[in-house]
Amino acid sequence: MSKRAFGIDIGGSGIKGAPVDLKKGAFADDRLRIPTPQPATPDAVARTVGEIVDSFDLGKDVPIGVTFPAVMLHGVAQSAANVDDSWIGTNAQKLFAEATGRHVVAVNDADAAGYAEARYGAAKGVDGVVLVVTLGTGIGSALVVDGHLVPNTELGHLEIDGHDAESRASDAARDREDLDFPQWAQRLQRYFTVVENLFWPDLIVVGGGVSKHHEKFLPLLDLRTRIVPAELRNAAGIVGAAALAAAAEKD
């Protein structure tokens, strides 16, 4: 496997990229951030991705991974969150490859972040089934089994008690309904109880911006599964994308 790879994390407000030291799971140079074009159409976003790659002195053999806020089936976007709906059905992987002149691996953003936590972060060295859940505008999920990613799990959209799970248990729901942390923890308790009964994970890792306040809600949960906060925070998407690109190259 390569010693370095390049990761790009596409979000609704910003597109960020950096070279990654794959041994350390850390940026090998300063991250570059460019605001996401509005509207975030495929061509506009692809141009920005190309601009970020061209801003670094990368060898042509450096693997490039790109996260995208959508279900990704073999590089094709099946949905679109916080980007233009014209992405649906677009072969993002092919588009980014054409924009950069390089081989690119395109993956779901939550999958990339989860893989990074499993390989370098809070779940490093944990065997078996690791579930990484990001709590934010929605609920993102990544399932890693013995170091192998099971992509596109979308566990934020489980129907629980007649509701889409993220509509009740996301951090956005906490803000929208002005819930305090104990009230929100009751909803998280219900969500994580259902999830652990479906997957029987060995470890649950909780990410998303609210994870920096983990001491206010994680101790309130009563689960049989050990549950811990994520470690890589905002770097997880870039690091995970780069690592998945390098892993794909090896395969």
Backbone hydrogen bonds, N-H to C=O, Kabsch-Sander energy under -0.5 kcal/mol:
donor,donor_aa,acceptor,acceptor_aa,energy
5,A,20,V,-1.6
6,F,63,P,-3.0
7,G,18,A,-2.4
8,I,65,G,-2.1
9,D,16,K,-3.2
10,I,8,I,-0.6
10,I,67,T,-0.9
11,G,9,D,-0.6
11,G,14,G,-2.0
15,I,34,I,-2.9
16,K,9,D,-2.3
17,G,32,L,-2.4
18,A,7,G,-2.0
20,V,5,A,-3.6
21,D,26,A,-3.0
22,L,3,K,-2.3
22,L,20,V,-0.8
23,K,3,K,-0.6
25,G,21,D,-2.6
26,A,21,D,-1.2
28,A,19,P,-3.0
29,D,19,P,-0.7
32,L,17,G,-2.8
34,I,15,I,-2.5
36,T,13,S,-1.6
41,T,39,P,-2.0
45,V,41,T,-2.6
46,A,42,P,-2.6
47,R,43,D,-2.0
48,T,44,A,-1.6
49,V,45,V,-2.4
50,G,46,A,-2.4
51,E,47,R,-2.1
52,I,48,T,-2.3
53,V,49,V,-2.3
54,D,50,G,-2.3
55,S,51,E,-0.8
55,S,52,I,-0.8
56,F,53,V,-1.5
58,L,56,F,-1.5
62,V,59,G,-1.8
64,I,103,H,-0.7
65,G,6,F,-2.8
66,V,105,V,-2.8
67,T,8,I,-3.0
68,F,107,V,-2.1
70,A,68,F,-2.5
73,L,71,V,-0.6
73,L,76,V,-2.5
74,H,72,M,-0.7
76,V,73,L,-1.8
77,A,90,T,-2.5
78,Q,71,V,-3.1
79,S,71,V,-0.5
81,A,69,P,-1.9
82,N,80,A,-0.5
84,D,40,A,-1.4
87,W,84,D,-1.9
88,I,85,D,-1.7
89,G,77,A,-3.5
90,T,87,W,-2.9
92,A,75,G,-1.0
92,A,90,T,-1.7
93,Q,75,G,-1.8
95,L,91,N,-2.3
96,F,92,A,-2.8
97,A,93,Q,-1.8
98,E,94,K,-2.2
99,A,95,L,-1.9
100,T,96,F,-1.7
101,G,97,A,-2.0
102,R,97,A,-1.0
105,V,64,I,-2.4
106,A,104,V,-0.5
107,V,66,V,-2.7
109,D,68,F,-1.6
112,A,108,N,-2.1
113,A,109,D,-2.1
114,G,110,A,-2.6
115,Y,111,D,-2.5
116,A,112,A,-2.0
117,E,113,A,-1.9
118,A,114,G,-2.1
119,R,115,Y,-2.2
120,Y,116,A,-3.1
121,G,116,A,-1.0
123,A,117,E,-1.9
124,K,121,G,-1.7
126,V,123,A,-2.1
127,D,125,G,-0.6
130,V,128,G,-0.6
130,V,144,V,-3.1
131,L,203,L,-2.5
132,V,130,V,-0.5
132,V,142,A,-3.0
133,V,131,L,-0.5
133,V,205,V,-3.1
134,T,140,G,-2.2
135,L,133,V,-0.5
135,L,207,G,-2.0
136,G,134,T,-0.7
136,G,138,G,-2.8
140,G,134,T,-2.2
142,A,132,V,-2.2
143,L,150,V,-0.8
144,V,130,V,-2.8
144,V,142,A,-0.5
145,V,148,H,-3.1
146,D,128,G,-3.0
146,D,144,V,-0.6
148,H,145,V,-2.0
150,V,143,L,-3.2
156,G,139,I,-0.5
157,H,154,E,-1.6
158,L,155,L,-1.1
160,I,158,L,-0.7
160,I,163,H,-2.9
163,H,160,I,-1.6
165,A,158,L,-2.7
166,E,156,G,-2.2
167,S,164,D,-1.6
168,R,164,D,-0.6
168,R,165,A,-1.6
169,A,165,A,-2.4
170,S,166,E,-1.3
171,D,136,G,-0.7
171,D,138,G,-0.5
172,A,136,G,-2.1
174,R,170,S,-1.6
175,D,171,D,-2.1
176,R,172,A,-3.0
177,E,173,A,-2.3
178,D,175,D,-1.0
179,L,174,R,-2.4
184,W,180,D,-2.6
185,A,181,F,-2.7
186,Q,182,P,-1.1
187,R,183,Q,-1.0
188,L,184,W,-2.4
189,Q,185,A,-2.7
190,R,186,Q,-1.6
191,Y,187,R,-2.3
192,F,188,L,-3.2
193,T,189,Q,-2.0
194,V,190,R,-1.8
195,V,191,Y,-2.3
196,E,192,F,-2.8
197,N,193,T,-1.6
198,L,194,V,-1.1
198,L,195,V,-0.6
199,F,195,V,-2.3
200,W,196,E,-1.9
202,D,129,V,-3.0
203,L,129,V,-1.3
204,I,226,R,-2.4
205,V,131,L,-2.8
206,V,228,V,-2.7
207,G,133,V,-3.1
207,G,205,V,-0.6
210,V,135,L,-0.8
211,S,208,G,-2.1
212,K,209,G,-1.5
213,H,210,V,-2.2
214,H,211,S,-1.7
216,K,213,H,-2.5
217,F,214,H,-1.4
218,L,214,H,-2.4
220,L,217,F,-1.2
221,L,218,L,-1.6
223,L,221,L,-0.7
226,R,202,D,-0.5
228,V,204,I,-2.5
230,A,206,V,-2.7
235,A,232,L,-2.1
236,A,233,R,-1.7
239,V,235,A,-2.5
240,G,236,A,-2.9
241,A,237,G,-2.4
242,A,238,I,-2.2
243,A,239,V,-2.4
244,L,240,G,-2.5
245,A,241,A,-2.0
246,A,242,A,-2.2
247,A,243,A,-2.3
248,A,244,L,-2.2
249,E,245,A,-1.7
250,K,246,A,-1.8
251,D,247,A,-2.0
